[in-house]
Amino acid sequence: MMLTWVFVRGDERLEIRRSADPASTSFEVHGADGLRTFISRDRATLVAFHAGFEEALTRSGWRMEAFRPERRSGRDRRAVPRISERRGALELVWSR
């Protein structure tokens, strides 16, 4: 399975693609300038570099627009109204 992070800045768009396979040690960046591939000697180094790459993008004005595949399941909780006093709704009673 391929994981895809989509970043946008104005009219520009970048897609970062990385395999979900734990043995994979590379990721690709697809953008207006073409394709760039980053290869690492191990997965941990790759994941750390990928995180730093994303941080550099956000610092330079890019924002993450999407992540695929969508991994959330079930219904969207944001559409369900909240209980107005949810924090004080339950009272715990300790008995000895």
Backbone torsions as a table, in degrees:
resi	resn	phi	psi	omega
1	MET	NA	139.8	179.6
2	MET	-101.4	130.0	175.4
3	LEU	-96.0	136.6	-176.8
4	THR	-131.8	126.2	174.8
5	TRP	-108.0	127.2	-179.0
6	VAL	-110.2	123.5	178.4
7	PHE	-116.1	143.5	177.8
8	VAL	-131.6	151.5	173.1
9	ARG	-150.4	106.8	-174.1
10	GLY	60.9	-123.6	179.1
11	ASP	-90.6	-1.8	-178.0
12	GLU	-85.7	151.8	-179.3
13	ARG	-144.1	136.1	175.4
14	LEU	-127.5	141.8	172.4
15	GLU	-121.6	127.1	174.8
16	ILE	-103.7	125.3	-178.5
17	ARG	-121.8	131.1	179.6
18	ARG	-142.1	138.7	179.2
19	SER	-70.1	143.9	175.5
20	ALA	-78.7	-8.0	179.1
21	ASP	-64.1	122.2	-178.8
22	PRO	-60.5	-18.6	179.4
23	ALA	-85.7	-11.4	-178.0
24	SER	-70.7	136.3	-179.1
25	THR	-128.1	32.7	176.9
26	SER	-145.9	159.4	169.3
27	PHE	-143.5	158.8	-176.0
28	GLU	-116.7	145.4	173.8
29	VAL	-119.2	117.9	179.5
30	HIS	-105.2	124.6	179.3
31	GLY	-152.0	-170.6	-179.1
32	ALA	-61.9	-28.1	180.0
33	ASP	-83.4	1.4	-179.4
34	GLY	108.9	-151.5	-175.2
35	LEU	-110.1	133.0	172.2
36	ARG	-124.4	136.5	179.1
37	THR	-115.6	131.2	177.4
38	PHE	-110.4	128.0	-177.5
39	ILE	-120.8	138.3	-180.0
40	SER	-124.3	164.6	179.4
41	ARG	-80.6	-21.6	177.2
42	ASP	-150.1	164.2	-174.8
43	ARG	-64.8	-41.1	-178.2
44	ALA	-62.0	-42.5	178.2
45	THR	-65.4	-40.1	178.6
46	LEU	-61.6	-47.1	-178.3
47	VAL	-63.6	-41.2	178.4
48	ALA	-64.2	-43.2	178.6
49	PHE	-64.1	-42.2	179.1
50	HIS	-59.5	-44.9	179.3
51	ALA	-61.5	-43.9	177.4
52	GLY	-64.0	-36.7	177.7
53	PHE	-62.4	-45.6	178.4
54	GLU	-63.4	-41.1	178.7
55	GLU	-62.2	-42.2	177.6
56	ALA	-63.2	-38.1	177.0
57	LEU	-62.1	-48.5	-177.3
58	THR	-65.5	-34.6	177.1
59	ARG	-67.9	-24.8	-179.5
60	SER	-99.5	20.2	171.2
61	GLY	99.0	-0.6	177.3
62	TRP	-81.9	152.0	173.5
63	ARG	-133.0	145.8	179.7
64	MET	-77.0	124.9	-178.3
65	GLU	-98.0	-34.0	-175.9
66	ALA	-156.9	158.9	171.4
67	PHE	-135.1	133.9	178.4
68	ARG	-130.5	145.2	0.3
69	PRO	-77.4	154.8	176.1
70	GLU	-65.3	122.4	-175.7
71	ARG	-103.8	-6.6	178.6
72	ARG	-74.2	149.0	178.3
73	SER	-130.5	163.2	179.4
74	GLY	83.4	-174.9	-177.3
75	ARG	-82.2	159.1	-178.6
76	ASP	-75.1	115.0	-177.7
77	ARG	-68.5	-23.1	-179.1
78	ARG	-65.2	-19.9	-179.5
79	ALA	-84.5	-11.3	-178.5
80	VAL	-90.9	128.2	179.4
81	PRO	-63.1	146.3	-179.9
82	ARG	-89.2	154.0	173.4
83	ILE	-74.0	132.3	-173.2
84	SER	-62.9	-38.8	-178.3
85	GLU	-116.9	57.1	-174.3
86	ARG	-68.6	-30.3	-177.9
87	ARG	-73.5	-32.0	-179.0
88	GLY	-102.5	10.9	-174.0
89	ALA	-71.5	-31.7	-178.8
90	LEU	-114.2	142.3	177.5
91	GLU	-120.3	126.8	177.8
92	LEU	-89.5	133.2	178.6
93	VAL	-121.2	122.8	178.8
94	TRP	-98.6	131.5	175.0
95	SER	-119.2	151.9	-179.7
96	ARG	-105.8	NA	NA
